[in-house]
Amino acid sequence: MRSCAILLTLALALAGCKPENATVEVRPVRTIVVDAKPIDDDRRAVGEVKPRYETDLSFRVAGKVVSRLVDIGAAVKQGDTLATLDAQDYQNRVRSAEADVAASEAAFAEAKGAEGRLGKLLKDGWTPQANYDAALRNLRSTEAKLAAAKASLDLARDQLKYTTLKADFDGIITAVGAEVGQNVAAGQMVLKLARPGDRDGVFNIAETGLVDQRSEYPEVIVWPLSNPQLTIEGVVREISPVADSTTRTYTVKVTLKDPPPSFRFGMSIGGRWKGSPATGVALPLSVLFEKNGAPAVWVFDRQSGRATLKPVTVAHYEADTVVIAGGLAKGETVIAAGINMLREGQKVRLADAAPGGSTDR
């Protein structure tokens, strides 16, 4: 029994001992030395050319389209006929209204004659006042009916005129909403007419592209995607106050200054606008980590040889880089590769610390 107790005591003593030369895991990493520099806010987007003023043209009466004389892209002049409706019903209404006017004129003429005769007889004392009052009342009634018949005739003629759709101003047809043979309602869009002289570049910009704008209406350089060498100037005139519910982007309209004829409606264009240069640090996207739900980067402490997670402020993201606005000091060493398996305070060694590793955009 005594020998068993001795063996148990030795086993426990050996289990509680740790090797003095236990190996500490040291992970190799690659680093970048922080060098804050002025960074131009050079933001780009793709959009299209759209008319600044565009009007929906529609018939003011319902009917069947019997002709459409223009297609998309047609240039029209003010007063040109663009489309027509079947006018047979409206012509019948005009003839009916003309007949009502003729009947009302005849009734008015008869009532006026009767009122004149009874007025003379009343003056001579040959008819009672009641007869004259009835004739006068009939005259006024027929006069009102004649006025109503003439108004109905004017309305019928206007409706007949509305079966022809004309251009309100010189412009270009940009859309078609009805075809020949189609029944359209009053007010339904049949054609879109745009003023050719005023053209906008319209872009859909993500929220991050609008953050920290230093000028509410910055100047923009615009060019056709098919010809990047052809550039013109523009200025932002309108930014949508509400994001699109589907794309979560904001519509930005840029007024184009003296666009050449080659800038046609619907053309795909690129846009670039610059804000004032700001000091920041451009780093690869791979350096970003997360700490308490906020962006952070791993920093290498040269004195201790350990990795520390440091929160940072992101200015904006680009295609393959992130611009850090705050949280890093010049000369600090950021771990750029090998961060996935790091933990706070872990020992690391530099796998590639090439001289002059500063970020340079």
C-alpha positions in Angstrom: 0.0 0.0 0.0 2.9 2.3 0.9 4.5 1.7 -2.6 1.2 2.6 -4.3 1.0 5.9 -2.5 4.6 6.8 -3.4 3.9 6.0 -7.1 0.7 8.2 -7.1 2.6 11.1 -5.5 5.4 10.9 -8.2 2.8 10.7 -11.0 1.0 13.9 -9.7 4.3 15.7 -9.3 5.3 14.9 -12.9 1.9 16.0 -14.3 2.2 19.4 -12.6 5.6 20.1 -14.1 5.9 22.1 -17.4 8.9 22.0 -19.7 11.0 25.1 -19.2 11.8 25.3 -22.9 8.2 24.9 -24.3 7.9 26.3 -27.9 5.8 29.5 -28.4 4.0 29.6 -31.7 5.3 32.5 -33.9 3.4 33.1 -37.1 5.0 34.6 -40.2 3.3 37.8 -41.6 3.8 40.3 -44.3 3.6 44.0 -43.4 3.2 47.5 -44.8 4.6 50.7 -43.3 2.0 53.4 -42.9 2.7 56.6 -44.9 -0.3 59.0 -45.0 -0.4 61.1 -48.2 -2.9 63.4 -49.9 -5.4 61.3 -51.8 -7.5 62.8 -54.6 -11.1 62.0 -54.3 -11.4 60.8 -57.9 -14.8 59.1 -58.1 -16.1 57.5 -61.3 -19.5 56.2 -62.4 -21.3 55.0 -65.5 -24.6 56.6 -66.6 -26.5 57.6 -69.7 -27.5 60.7 -71.6 -31.1 61.8 -70.9 -33.2 64.8 -71.9 -33.6 67.4 -69.2 -37.1 68.3 -70.4 -39.3 65.4 -71.6 -43.1 65.5 -72.1 -45.6 62.7 -72.3 -47.9 63.3 -75.3 -51.3 61.8 -75.2 -54.8 62.2 -76.7 -57.3 64.2 -74.7 -60.1 61.8 -75.7 -60.3 58.0 -75.9 -60.4 56.0 -79.1 -58.6 53.6 -81.5 -55.3 54.6 -83.0 -55.5 54.6 -86.8 -52.2 56.1 -87.6 -48.8 56.9 -86.0 -46.6 58.9 -88.2 -43.3 59.0 -86.2 -40.9 56.5 -84.6 -38.3 56.7 -81.8 -35.6 59.2 -82.8 -37.7 61.2 -85.2 -37.1 65.0 -85.2 -40.4 66.9 -85.3 -41.5 70.5 -85.5 -44.1 72.3 -83.5 -47.5 71.6 -84.9 -46.6 68.5 -86.8 -49.2 65.7 -86.8 -47.8 62.7 -84.9 -50.8 60.3 -84.6 -54.6 60.2 -85.1 -57.6 58.4 -83.7 -60.7 57.0 -85.4 -62.8 60.2 -85.6 -66.1 58.7 -86.9 -67.9 58.9 -83.5 -66.7 62.4 -82.9 -67.8 63.5 -86.3 -71.3 62.1 -85.6 -71.3 64.0 -82.3 -70.5 67.3 -84.2 -73.3 66.7 -86.6 -75.7 65.9 -83.8 -74.6 69.1 -81.9 -75.1 71.1 -85.1 -78.6 69.8 -85.5 -79.4 70.7 -81.8 -78.1 74.2 -82.5 -80.3 74.6 -85.5 -83.4 73.4 -83.6 -82.6 75.7 -80.7 -82.1 78.7 -83.1 -85.5 78.0 -84.7 -87.2 77.7 -81.2 -85.5 80.9 -80.1 -86.6 82.8 -83.2 -90.2 81.6 -82.7 -90.2 82.6 -79.0 -88.7 85.9 -79.8 -91.4 86.7 -82.4 -94.2 85.6 -79.9 -92.7 87.8 -77.2 -92.6 90.8 -79.5 -96.2 90.4 -80.7 -97.5 89.9 -77.1 -95.5 92.9 -75.9 -97.1 95.1 -78.5 -100.6 93.8 -77.6 -99.9 94.3 -73.9 -98.9 97.9 -74.6 -102.2 98.5 -76.5 -104.2 96.7 -73.8 -105.3 93.8 -75.9 -103.7 90.9 -73.9 -103.4 90.2 -70.2 -100.0 90.5 -68.4 -99.9 86.7 -67.7 -99.8 85.9 -71.4 -96.9 88.2 -72.0 -95.0 86.8 -68.9 -95.4 83.3 -70.3 -94.0 84.4 -73.7 -91.1 86.2 -72.0 -90.3 83.1 -69.9 -90.4 80.9 -73.0 -88.0 83.3 -74.8 -85.5 83.2 -72.0 -85.7 79.4 -71.8 -85.1 79.0 -75.5 -82.3 81.5 -75.4 -80.6 79.4 -72.6 -81.1 76.2 -74.6 -79.5 77.8 -77.6 -76.5 78.8 -75.6 -76.2 75.3 -74.2 -76.5 73.8 -77.7 -73.7 76.1 -79.0 -71.5 75.1 -76.0 -72.1 71.4 -76.8 -71.2 72.1 -80.4 -68.0 73.8 -79.4 -67.2 70.8 -77.1 -67.9 68.3 -79.9 -65.7 70.2 -82.3 -62.9 70.3 -79.7 -63.1 66.6 -79.2 -63.0 66.0 -82.9 -59.8 68.2 -83.0 -58.4 66.2 -80.1 -58.4 63.0 -82.3 -55.2 64.5 -83.9 -52.1 64.5 -81.8 -49.7 67.3 -82.6 -46.2 68.3 -81.4 -46.3 71.0 -78.8 -42.7 72.1 -79.5 -39.7 71.2 -81.6 -38.1 68.1 -80.3 -37.1 64.4 -80.7 -39.3 61.4 -80.1 -37.7 59.3 -77.3 -40.4 56.7 -76.6 -43.6 55.1 -78.1 -46.5 54.0 -75.9 -49.1 52.9 -78.4 -49.3 51.2 -81.8 -51.8 51.4 -84.7 -55.0 49.5 -83.9 -54.6 49.9 -80.2 -57.4 51.4 -78.1 -56.1 54.1 -75.8 -57.7 56.0 -72.9 -57.7 59.7 -72.5 -54.3 60.8 -71.1 -52.5 57.6 -71.9 -48.9 58.1 -73.1 -48.7 57.7 -76.8 -45.3 59.4 -77.4 -42.5 61.0 -75.4 -41.2 64.3 -76.8 -37.8 65.7 -75.6 -36.2 69.1 -76.1 -33.0 68.3 -78.0 -31.0 71.3 -76.7 -30.9 70.4 -73.0 -29.2 67.2 -72.1 -28.2 65.7 -68.7 -25.9 62.9 -67.7 -27.8 60.7 -65.2 -25.8 58.5 -62.8 -26.9 56.1 -60.1 -24.4 56.5 -57.2 -24.1 54.2 -54.2 -24.3 55.7 -50.7 -20.6 55.4 -50.2 -20.0 57.6 -53.2 -21.9 60.5 -51.7 -20.3 60.3 -48.3 -18.1 63.3 -47.3 -18.8 65.3 -50.4 -16.9 68.6 -50.0 -18.9 70.3 -52.7 -22.6 69.9 -53.0 -22.5 70.6 -56.8 -19.0 69.5 -58.0 -17.8 69.8 -61.5 -17.8 66.6 -63.5 -15.9 65.4 -66.6 -18.1 63.3 -68.9 -17.1 61.1 -71.9 -18.8 58.5 -74.1 -17.8 55.0 -73.2 -17.3 54.4 -76.9 -14.9 57.4 -77.2 -13.1 58.1 -73.9 -11.0 60.8 -75.6 -14.1 63.0 -76.2 -14.6 64.7 -72.9 -16.8 67.6 -71.9 -17.5 69.4 -68.7 -20.6 69.2 -66.6 -21.9 70.2 -63.2 -24.1 68.3 -60.7 -27.5 70.1 -60.6 -29.6 67.6 -58.6 -29.0 64.7 -56.2 -32.0 62.6 -55.3 -32.9 63.0 -51.6 -34.1 59.4 -51.4 -32.4 56.2 -52.4 -34.0 53.9 -54.9 -36.0 51.2 -53.0 -34.5 48.4 -55.1 -30.9 49.3 -56.0 -30.3 51.5 -52.9 -28.6 54.1 -55.1 -29.1 57.8 -55.5 -29.9 59.4 -58.8 -27.4 62.2 -59.7 -28.2 64.5 -62.6 -25.3 66.4 -64.3 -26.0 69.3 -66.6 -23.8 68.9 -69.7 -22.1 72.1 -70.9 -22.4 72.5 -74.7 -22.7 68.8 -75.5 -21.8 67.9 -79.2 -24.4 66.3 -81.4 -22.6 62.9 -80.9 -24.0 62.9 -77.3 -27.3 61.2 -78.2 -30.1 60.3 -75.8 -29.6 56.9 -74.3 -25.8 56.9 -74.9 -23.7 55.2 -72.2 -21.3 57.7 -70.6 -18.7 57.7 -67.9 -18.3 60.5 -65.3 -15.5 61.5 -63.0 -15.6 64.2 -60.4 -13.0 65.2 -57.9 -13.2 66.6 -54.4 -10.5 68.4 -52.5 -7.5 66.2 -51.7 -7.6 64.7 -48.2 -4.9 63.0 -46.1 -5.4 59.3 -45.9 -3.8 55.9 -46.1 -4.5 53.5 -49.0 -4.2 49.9 -48.0 -5.2 46.6 -49.7 -8.6 45.3 -48.8 -7.1 42.2 -47.3 -5.8 44.1 -44.2 -9.3 44.8 -42.9 -10.5 42.9 -39.8 -13.3 43.5 -37.4 -13.3 44.5 -33.7 -16.6 44.8 -31.8 -18.4 45.2 -35.1 -16.2 48.1 -36.3 -13.3 48.0 -38.9 -9.8 47.3 -37.6 -6.4 46.3 -38.7 -3.6 44.2 -37.2 -0.6 46.3 -36.2 2.9 44.9 -35.6 4.7 46.2 -32.4 8.4 46.0 -33.3 9.5 46.3 -29.6 7.5 43.3 -28.3 7.2 41.5 -31.7 3.5 41.0 -31.1 0.3 41.7 -33.1 -2.3 44.1 -31.8 -5.8 44.7 -33.3 -6.4 48.5 -33.8 -9.7 50.1 -34.7 -9.6 52.5 -37.7 -11.9 54.8 -39.6 -12.7 54.0 -43.2 -13.0 57.0 -45.6 -14.2 55.0 -48.6 -13.7 51.8 -50.5 -12.3 51.4 -54.0 -12.0 48.4 -56.4 -9.1 46.6 -54.5 -8.1 49.1 -51.8 -9.5 50.8 -48.7 -8.7 54.4 -47.8 -8.2 54.8 -44.0 -9.0 58.3 -42.7 -8.0 57.8 -39.1 -6.7 55.4 -36.5 -3.2 54.9 -37.9 -0.1 57.0 -37.3 2.7 57.5 -39.8 5.4 54.9 -39.5 3.2 52.2 -37.9 3.5 48.7 -39.4 0.3 47.1 -40.6 0.1 43.4 -41.1 -1.1 42.9 -44.7 -1.0 39.1 -45.0 -1.4 36.2 -42.6 -4.1 37.9 -40.4 -6.7 35.1 -40.5 -5.2 33.0 -37.7 -3.9 35.8 -35.5 -5.0 36.5 -32.0 -4.5 39.5 -29.7 -0.9 39.7 -28.4 0.4 36.8 -30.5 4.1 36.6 -31.4 4.8 37.2 -35.1 7.8 37.4 -37.3 8.3 39.3 -40.5 8.2 37.0 -43.6 8.8 39.9 -46.0 9.6 43.3 -44.6 11.2 44.8 -47.7 12.7 48.3 -47.2 10.4 51.2 -48.3 7.2 49.2 -48.0 5.2 52.4 -47.7 1.8 52.5 -49.4 2.0 54.7 -52.5 -1.1 55.4 -54.7 
